[in-house]
């Protein structure tokens, strides 16, 4: 029995809550995964998993073994990376990126990265949902704004900043005028982004003045690019990050209002874009190289901020 292979199979079964999904992700037959886990239990003379037709759960001894096995496999992976890459980043790099940010700011620079680092194969996955780095075997996850890291031992690097602005098109402002103060927004058609809880409360701060405005409008959407397009068409106002609307403001397609206020949709102000990765990737040259590449490409301040200054 290959004990490391059996440990990987056991860990994958736990992480995916079953043999079938573990086998699918490992590209193995279910019978092979079952055989490896059975052999591991036989070697240890201990039952690690409770099996039923509906679920697979850890026994008390299985929980102890799982916690140790995860750390051991991470250490093995880190050791392999140190030797394999040496001075040249190489191998498969799996990255998860938010959809709109990936389309606007990652896709245009992918070719440059691949030209500079021809021995790296980039696996880009665009998703706005939460990602499990362990289960999905991801090397890096790019996330924006407030981060919920509960239950995850992740390393963070800030790769860029951004601000949020209220903006609208010239067509809209010609018909409805511009708000002079946040309180005026109750008289405007505010297009709402449901990604955040409390999305219909827009918060503003200027010096010591702080105000919250409950806004409403004719469109509610979970897609920022849909809201941006409807705003460009002259329907209403949006509150969006500069990485999404900076170019529109630079070209004059959209105009920012209330720019003497700080604007943010949540009480916690976090205007950061972050790269997250597991501790066993800290010595991965391809992870470090990719993150350094993004930081250099985005600039400080990032180019989407310069268009709005």
Residue pairs with C-beta under 8 A, 6 or more apart in sequence:
1 36
1 39
1 40
1 43
3 40
3 43
4 73
4 76
5 36
6 36
6 37
6 39
6 40
6 43
7 40
7 69
7 72
7 73
8 26
8 73
9 22
9 26
9 28
9 33
9 36
9 37
9 40
10 36
10 37
10 40
10 48
10 49
10 65
10 66
10 69
11 66
11 69
11 70
11 73
12 22
12 25
12 26
12 33
13 19
13 22
13 33
13 37
13 49
13 56
14 49
14 56
14 58
14 62
14 66
15 22
15 132
15 134
15 135
16 22
16 25
16 135
17 55
17 56
18 55
18 56
19 30
19 33
19 34
19 37
19 56
20 30
22 33
23 29
23 30
23 32
23 33
25 135
25 137
26 33
37 48
37 49
40 48
41 47
41 48
41 49
44 65
46 59
46 61
46 62
46 65
47 59
47 61
47 62
48 58
48 59
48 61
48 62
48 65
48 66
49 56
49 57
49 58
49 59
49 62
50 56
50 57
50 58
50 59
58 66
70 134
74 278
74 279
74 280
75 280
77 280
78 279
78 280
78 281
78 282
78 283
78 284
81 280
81 281
81 283
81 284
81 285
82 283
84 90
84 91
85 91
85 284
85 285
85 286
86 285
87 285
88 119
88 285
89 117
89 119
89 120
89 285
89 286
89 288
89 289
89 290
90 119
90 120
90 286
91 119
91 120
91 121
91 286
92 120
92 121
92 123
93 120
93 121
93 122
93 123
93 139
93 140
93 286
93 287
93 290
94 123
94 125
94 136
94 137
94 138
94 139
94 140
95 122
95 123
95 124
95 125
95 138
95 139
95 140
95 141
95 142
95 290
96 125
96 126
96 127
96 131
96 136
96 138
96 140
96 141
96 142
97 106
97 124
97 125
97 126
97 127
97 141
97 142
98 126
98 127
98 128
98 142
98 143
98 144
99 126
99 127
99 128
100 223
100 224
100 225
100 244
101 142
101 144
101 243
101 244
101 273
102 124
102 126
102 142
103 126
104 243
104 244
105 243
105 298
105 304
106 124
106 142
106 294
109 293
109 294
109 297
110 122
110 124
112 297
113 120
113 122
113 290
113 293
114 120
114 122
116 293
117 286
117 289
120 286
120 289
120 290
125 136
125 138
128 195
130 148
131 138
131 141
133 141
133 152
133 154
133 276
133 277
133 278
134 278
139 277
139 281
139 284
139 286
139 287
140 275
140 276
140 277
140 281
140 287
140 290
140 291
141 275
141 276
141 277
142 159
142 273
142 274
142 275
142 276
142 294
143 273
143 274
143 276
144 162
144 241
144 243
144 272
144 273
144 274
145 266
145 270
145 271
145 272
146 266
146 268
146 270
147 156
147 270
147 274
147 276
149 156
149 276
153 278
153 279
154 276
154 277
154 278
154 279
155 276
155 277
155 278
155 279
155 281
155 282
156 274
156 275
156 276
157 274
157 275
157 291
158 272
158 273
158 274
159 273
159 274
159 275
159 291
159 294
159 295
159 298
160 243
160 272
160 273
160 294
160 295
160 298
160 300
160 302
161 271
161 272
161 273
161 301
161 302
161 305
162 241
162 242
162 243
162 271
162 272
162 273
162 302
162 304
162 305
163 241
163 242
163 262
163 263
163 271
163 305
163 308
164 239
164 240
164 241
164 242
164 263
164 264
164 265
164 271
165 239
165 240
165 242
165 245
165 249
165 256
165 259
165 263
165 308
166 179
166 185
166 202
166 237
166 238
166 239
166 256
166 257
166 258
166 263
167 231
167 237
167 238
167 240
167 245
167 248
167 249
167 254
167 255
167 256
167 257
168 178
168 231
168 234
168 236
168 237
168 238
168 254
168 255
168 257
169 231
169 232
169 233
169 234
169 253
169 254
169 255
170 252
170 255
171 233
171 234
172 189
172 231
172 234
172 235
172 236
172 237
173 255
173 257
175 234
176 188
176 189
178 255
178 257
179 185
179 187
179 188
179 237
179 257
179 258
181 258
182 202
182 204
182 211
182 213
182 258
182 261
183 211
183 213
185 202
185 213
185 215
185 237
186 213
186 214
186 215
186 216
188 215
188 217
188 236
188 237
189 217
189 218
189 235
189 236
189 237
190 202
190 215
190 216
190 217
190 236
190 237
190 238
190 239
191 217
191 218
191 219
191 220
191 221
191 227
191 230
191 231
191 235
191 236
191 237
191 238
192 199
192 200
192 215
192 216
192 217
192 219
192 220
192 221
192 227
193 199
193 221
193 222
193 224
193 227
193 238
193 239
193 240
193 265
194 220
194 221
194 222
195 222
195 224
196 265
196 266
198 265
198 266
199 220
199 265
200 214
200 215
200 216
201 212
201 213
201 214
201 215
201 265
202 212
202 213
202 215
202 239
202 263
202 265
203 210
203 211
203 212
203 213
203 263
203 264
203 265
203 266
203 267
204 210
204 211
204 212
204 213
204 258
204 261
204 262
204 263
205 261
205 262
205 264
206 260
206 261
206 262
217 236
217 237
218 235
218 236
219 227
219 230
219 235
219 236
221 227
224 240
224 244
225 244
227 238
227 240
228 238
228 240
228 244
228 245
228 248
230 236
231 237
231 238
231 254
232 248
232 253
232 254
237 257
238 245
239 263
239 265
242 249
242 304
242 305
242 307
242 308
243 273
243 302
243 304
245 254
246 303
246 304
246 305
246 307
246 308
247 304
247 307
248 254
249 255
249 256
249 307
249 308
250 307
250 308
256 308
262 269
264 271
273 298
275 291
275 294
277 284
277 287
281 287
299 306
301 309
